[in-house]
Amino acid sequence: MILQPDIKIFDTSDDLAVFFNAWLLKKIKETPLNSFLSLALSGGSTPKRIYRHIANSDTKNTDWEKLKIFWSDERCVPPDNLESNFKMAQQELLHALNIPEENIFRIFGEADPYFEAIRYSRIIETNIPVHKGIPRFDIILLGLGEDGHIASIFPDNMSLFNVPTYCEAVTHPQSGQKRITFTGKLINAAKNIIFLVTGKNKAGIVSKILQAGFSTHFPASLINPVEGELLWLLDSEAAELIR
Ligand code: 6PG
């Protein structure tokens, strides 16, 4: 069944960040004290701006320790490398939140990609509750590439929606950079999948994905939670062709 996504359009990326911040705080508040909320972060400049907004907001009265932090993909570089999604999240968000270190599950970008994909899959299996046989994240954030990629699932690798694994080692089609990525199966098992998309340069791909109906050309078109919510958060520039 193709779920009709909930699409919210905001005048500016700041308005989008304010909405997402409030949405996340509500989810944290709804999480019982003795439980946790699993959140998989995305890389990218749009998520980066939103993380910075959250870090600069009033973070004092939130039980951030309820969060378990993961990444939906990572570049295979050391954690102090400028390309690292961990480094970006650490600098823009995590430094401001009192999340216990044991609740932050970094992908080891410095490790052998093949073995790290296996190790991270095991970390997920150990820490994320299973629903119908698949680890089910509470929240997975996704940016959107101009080619329709999500996480590090690129258009030349759509088979990542048909593999039984949860994480795979892949290669960026242009740069050749090795990456670790969640697979389509793991992403679509989540309770909440949230796209964070801003900027005029994304208007074309947003229109192709949200208006063209079901397509097998773009990874983003195959994001369809099996039993969950799909929320597209767009600024007016990214949404200019779908209004
Ligand atoms: C990454 C992200 C990637 C990103 C998109 C959008 O590691 O880079 O996982 O999927 O979210 O490329 O990035 P921008 O928001 O910078 O366009």
Residues whose N, C-alpha, C, O or C-beta is under 5 A from the ligand:
A	BS01	6PG	S42 G43 G44 S45 T46 P47 D73 L142 G143 L144 G145 H149 I150 A151 S152
